[in-house]
């Protein structure tokens, strides 16, 4: 799993409070930065509980402390069916990354990249060749993380509530062995 003392695993119910702490830190950060993402009580306790029930939720631990969280969804994404001012790179099955966040005391250590690398490994193990993700146009730190990890900007999508998001995709090489 890369560096010593790191573990990436499925989230379980007893992780919810720790995950919510990280989510709340991210919400506060976005609010301070004037970014209208993850406000209005989302993601909330129910969201995270559902992620775990659906086996979407994962956590990154460093020395047994939860330092990061992510949801990985393999069921497709309704709001990705239409993309504007661009197009997706691949039209086969894909994974979607949602609700990725790193504990504020562990920012700047490259843990976002560690999470993405683990997501890639899970996808490769399942034979999934593409990862899609969207983020707010003002969320520059997420855009930098995606670019650093070779995600390509594909266009604009709109969420169910009509919020505009920038859409990114990464094609996984090494999975084209069939």
N, C-alpha and C positions, 0 to 999 in steps of 0.2 A: 504493500500500500504506500510505498514512498517512504517518507521520513519516519524516523523512530517515534514511537508513542502515538502514531496516528491510526485511527480506525474509522472506516466508513461502513455504516450498517443501516438496515431498515429501522425506522423509528418505531417505538412502542408507546403504549399509553402513558407509561410513567415518565416519558420524555416531554410530554406536552407542556408542562410549566416552564421547563428550560427553553423549549422551542419558542414559546410565547414571549419569554424575556427577550430573546434575540429579535423576534418580529417587532416587539414594542420599541426596541432601540432603533431599528431601521425606520419605523414609522416616525419616531421623534426626529431622526436625522433628516428624513425627507421634509418634514414640517419646517425644520430650521432652514433648510435649503430652499424652501418655497416650491418643492416638487409635489405636484398633486398626484402622488402615487401612494397606494396603501393607506389612504385616509378613510374616513367614514367606516370605522370598525371592520376593516378588512385588511389582511386575513385575521380572523378571530379564532377563538378556542374551537368553535364548531368546525371551521375550515380545516384546522390542523387535525382534529379528531377524525374527520372524514378522510383526510389524506392517509392517516394511519389505518383506518378501517379498510380503505381501498388498496392498501399496500403501495401508495405513491410516495409516502414520506420517508426521507432518509436523513441521517445526521452524521456529521463529521465530529469525531472526538479527538482531542489532543490531551494526552495524559489523563484519559478517562473523564475529561470535561467536555460537554457539548459546546463546540465553538462555531458550528455552522449547520445550516439546515437547507433542504431542497426537496421539491416534489418532482418526481419523474413520472410522466403519464404516457402510456403507450396506446391510448384509445383514440388518438386523433383529437383535433381541436376545432370546434365549430367555427370560431372566429377566424380561423386560418383558411377557411374555404375560399374566401375572396381576399386577394391582396392587390393593393393599388400602387401605381407608379413603380412597378417592378414585377418580379416573379420569383417563385421558389426555385431552388436549385435542382430539386429532385421530387418526383411525384409518387414515389413508393411510400411504404410505411415509415413513420418517423416517431421519434420520442419528443415530447414537449417538456421543457424545463419551466417550472413555476416556483414562486416563493423561495428563491435562493437568497440567503442572508448569512452574514458572518457576525459573530459577537463583536461588539464595538471595541472591547479590550484586546482583540486579536486581529484588528484590521492592519493592513500593510504587510502581512506575513505571507501573502500569496495563497491564502487558504481558499479564496474563491476559485483560483485555478486548480487547486487540489480537488475541490468538489467537482468541477467540470471534468477533470481527468477521470475521476471515479465514475461519473455518469457515462462518459465515453466507453469505459471498460464494460459497464453493465450492458450498454447498447450493443457493443461488439459481441459480447457473450450471447446475446439474444438474436444476433444476425440483423440488427437494425442499423441501417446505413446512414441515417440522417437525424440530426438533432435540431429542433426549432425552438426559438425563444423570442419573446417580445419584451420591450421595455419602454418606459416613458421617455419622450424626447429630451426632457431636462435631466434625466438620470445619467449623467456623463460618466460616473464611476462604473456603472454597469456596462455602458457602451465600451469603455476602455477595457474592461475585463473580457468582454466578448471579442473585441478586436485582437487583444493580446493572445487569445486562445483560438485565433484563426476562424472565428465565425464571420460570415459575410453578410453585409446589409442587403436585404432582399426587397424591401418596400414597406408599405404602411398597411396595418390592419386596424380594424375597429373592434373593440370588445363589445359584449352584449349591451352594455350601457352607453355605447357609442363613443367611449373614450378612445382617442387616437393612440396608437402604439407603433414604435419602430420594430420591424420584424427582421430577425437574423436566422441564419441557418448554417450548419456546418455538416459537410459530407465527411463521413468517416472512411478513411482509406484503410486498407488492411482487412476490410470486411467483404471485399469483392472476390472471395475465393470460390464461389459456387461454380 
